[in-house]
Amino acid sequence: MSLLIAAGAVPDPQSHIERHAIFHSESLSWLNNHLLMSVVACSIGLLVLMFVARSMQPRKSEGAKGYVTRSRLGGFFELILVYLRDETVKPLLHQKTDKYIGFLWSIFFFVLFGNLLGMIPIGAVSGLFGGSSHIGGTFTGNINFTLALAVIACLVWLVAGLKEGGMGYIKHYWVIPLKGQPLWLLPLLVLIGIGIAGLELLGNVVIKPFALCVRLLANMMAGHLVLGSILLMSVLAFDAGSYVGAGISFLGALAISFLELFVAFLQAYIFMFLTAIFISLGLPHEHDHEHEGHDAHGHDLVDGPHGMNPPPGMELPVSS
């Protein structure tokens, strides 16, 4: 156990989530463990998704069988991709889904791989073999990364709103009607309108990105702090000769590890889902008018002697 402590393999809850320079050289001080893990997450994500894309590539020469995914890993990722597109994003973005799904998929898998890599004790294993115990860590628990992701998402929903809605996107910030109001009341209404528009803009460019940033940061930091604390209790109890306490702490850490695995997927999903919601809020809601002129059964409603005609078979009697 002393060997584990000396090698840095004993979990330090705070050290695990902190940023550490990998090299002691001042010229390489910018290269830290979180930056390294973000590059690793991107590389693994690209390699895995390239393999998945190849296994999903249709082979028209094989007929119908050529459209079946040819690997279990590809089938697993296809299930995730289709669910995110059809069940999560499409109800929000409708006909604009294919335009933004690439970005939403990318941000989901980047956060997911970052969360999953943070669960691997790379630093502890490296410390056992004489390497740096600070390699590894959860970069999604670093406010610099979560803030950068939130700012990128914010830019996307702002650009999407301006591109799709044009001046209508800007006008929707103004909610106070001025037409037909008394002249003496206009200055007060203008002041109220400017205040509300300022709050709307503040919420769109500050509060929403801040919520995205803090939600991901807090969840990943809290989970790893709790897991690291319980593992530390287990190691110290074992070193003190309390094997029962060490076993109980280890089982508790194992249970929380499974919970953290679920949280890794959940937080990636929530980040992507909230981003999709914020994008949809800036798009013109043309789908709201798709069912105008139709009843609940899809029948046309046309003007008649009683206003709107009922569907066939449910005609109202007309008095003579």
N, C-alpha and C positions, 0 to 999 in steps of 0.2 A: 504493500500500500504506500510505503514511503517512496517507492520508485514512481508510482503514479503521481504523487504530489510533486516530486522533483521534476518530472517530465511535463508538468502542466496539464496532465490528463484529468485531474480532479476538476469538475465543473465549477467555474466561477461565474455565477449568474450575471453579474454586471459586466464582466470582461467579455462574455460571449456576445453581447449585443453592441459593444463599443467598436469604434473604428480604430484599427491598428495599422501602423506602417509595416510593410512586409520586410523592407530592407532598412538598414540603419543609415544608409547614405543619405545626405541631405538632398542630393540631386534627384533621388528616387523617392523622396518622402511623400510625393503625390500618389504613389502606387500603394493603396491600402487594401485590406482584405475585402471590404465591401465592393470596391471597384473591380477587383479580381473576380469575385463571385458573380457580379453582374455580367462580366464578359463570358464567364463560363456558362451562365444561364442562357445567354443569347446563343452561344455556340452549340450547346446541347439542344436547345429548342430548334435551331435551324436544321441540325443534322436529323433530329427525330422527325420533324415535320416534312423534310425533303424525302425521307424514307416512306413516310405515310402517304405523301402525295404520289409517289411512284407506285405504291401498292394500290392506290385508288384510281390510277390512270386507266381509263377504259381501253380494252383491246377489241376493236370492232370486228376483227377477223374471227373471234371466238363466239360471236353472236351474243345471246343474252347473258351467257356466263362471263363474258368479257367485262361486264359492268359490275361484277361482284368483287369486293375488296379482297386482296389475296394474302392477307396476313392478319393474325389475331391483334397485333398491335395497331395495324391500320384500322381494323374494325372497331377497336376501342376508341381511337381518336375520332373516327368517323361518327360514332355515336355522340361524342362530346360536341363536335363541330355542328352536326345537324341539330342537336338539341338547342345549342346556343343561338343558332340562326333562326330556326323555325318556331321554337317555343318561348324564347326570351326576347330576341331583337325584333323579329318580324311583327309581333303585335304592337310594337312601339313605333317602328319606322316605316312599316307597310311597304310601299313601292320603292322606298329609298334604302331598303335593307341591304341590297347587294352593293350599294355605293359606299357604305360605311362598315360593312361586316368585316372587311379585311383589317381595318384598324382595331376594331373591337376584339377580334380573335387574337391579334398580336398582343394587345395589352393584357388580355386574359392569360395567355400562356407565359408571357414575360413575368407577370406577378406570380403565377403558379409555380414556375420552375425556380424562381427566387425563394419562394416559401419552402418548397420541398428541399432545396439544397441547404437551407438553413437548419434543417432537421438532421443532417448528416454530421456526425462529430469529426469533421476533417481535422480540426486543430488538435483534438485529443489524440487521434491516431498518429498525426505527424509528430507530436511531442514525444510519444513513446519511442519513435525511431530516431530521435535526435534532431528533428526538424523544428520549425517554428510552430508553437502552439496557438498562434494567432491567425493562422490560415483558416479560412472558412468564416462562417457567420451568416446571418440573415440580413441581406442588404435592404430588404423591404421593411426592416426595423430601423433604418437610418432615415432621418427626416429629410436629408438632402435628396434621396432617391424618391421618397413618396411625394415630396413637394414638386420635384421635377415631373413626375408622372401626372400629378394633378394639374400642373400648369399646361402640359401638353394636351391633356384632355380638355381643359378649358379653352385653349386656342382652337381645338377641333370643333367644339360646339358653337363657339362664336363665329368662326368662318363658315360653318354649315348654315347657321341661321342667316348670316348676311348673304350667302350665296343662293340659298333656296328661297328666302323670304324677301330679299332686297330691302326696300324702304319700309315694307310692312313689318320687318323684324325690328326696325328702329322705332316705328310708330307704336308698337305694342307696349312700349314702356310708358306711353302716355295713356292714362286711364280716366282722366277727368274730362267730361264733355264740356266744351265751351260754347258751342252753337246754341242759340236760343236763350242764353242766360242773361240776366240783367247786367247792364253795363257797370253798375257800381260794384257788382260781385266778382267781376272778371279778375281784378288784381289778386284777390284772395284765392280764387280758384287756380290761377297760374302758379302762385306760390305753393299751394298744396300739390299741384301736379308735378312741379319740379322736385318737391321733396319725395313724393312717391316714386317718381322716375329714378331719382338718385338712389333710393333704397333698393329698387329693383335691379339697377345696374350694379350696386354694391354686392347684392346677393349673388348675381350671376358671375361676377369676375373675382370675388373675394371669398364669400361665405361658402359657396359650393365647392370650389377647389380646396379650401381649408378643411371642409368636412371630409372630402375624399382623402386628403393627406393624413389627417389625424386619425380617421377610422382605421386605415390600414396600419399606420405606425403603432397606434396604441394596442391593437389586437395582437400584432406580431411580437411586440416588446413584452406585453403582459404574459403571453403564453410561454415564451422562452425564459422569462424571469422565474415563473412558477416552476417550470420543468427543471431548470438549472438548480433552483433552491432545493427541490426534493431530491435530486440526484446527489447534491452536496451533502444533504442529511444522511443519505444512504451510505455514501463513502466514509464519512466521518464516524457514523455508527459502527460500520464494519471495522474501521481502524481502532475504535475504542473497545472492541470485543463484544458489542451488542449485535449479535447476528440476527436475532429476531427483528429488532428495530430496523436493521439494514434491509432485511428481506421485505418487510412491510413497506418501507420507503421505496424500494426498488419496484415492487408491484404497483404502487401508486404512480411512480414515474412512468411505468409501462402503460398504464391506463391513460394517463395524460398525453402520452406520445400518440396514441391512437386518436385522441381528441384533437391534438395538434395537426394530425394528418387531415382530419375532416376540416379543421379551421383553415388549413392551407388552401384547400379547394374552395371553401366557402368565401374567404376574403377575396380571392381572385374573381370569383363569380360576382360578388357584391360590387367590387370596383368597376367591373365591366358593365354590370346592369345599371348602376347609377349613372355611368357615363352615357349609356344608351338613352336613359330617361332624359338627361340634360340636353342631349342632341335633339331628341324628339320635341322638347318644349320650344325649340327655336324654329322648327319646321312648320310650314303652312299646313293646317289640318284639313286637307282636301277630302280625307276619308269621312269626315263628319257629314258630308253632303251626299255620300254615295247612296244612302237609303231614302233620300228625300223623294216623295212621290210614290212610296211603296209602303204597304202595311207590314205587319210582322210576318206574314206568309209570303211576302214577295210579290203580291198582286199590285198592279198599277192602281193608283188612286187619282181619278180625274174628276173635274168639276161636274156636278150634276144638280138636279133640282134640290137636293138636300146638302149641298156643299161638296163633300167627298163621297164618291160612290163606294159602297161596300164590295167585297170580293164576290165572285160568282157563287150563287147558291145561298147568299145571305142578303138578298135584296130586301129593302124595306118597302112595305106597301105604300103606294102613292094615293093619297085621297083624291077622289074625283071632285 
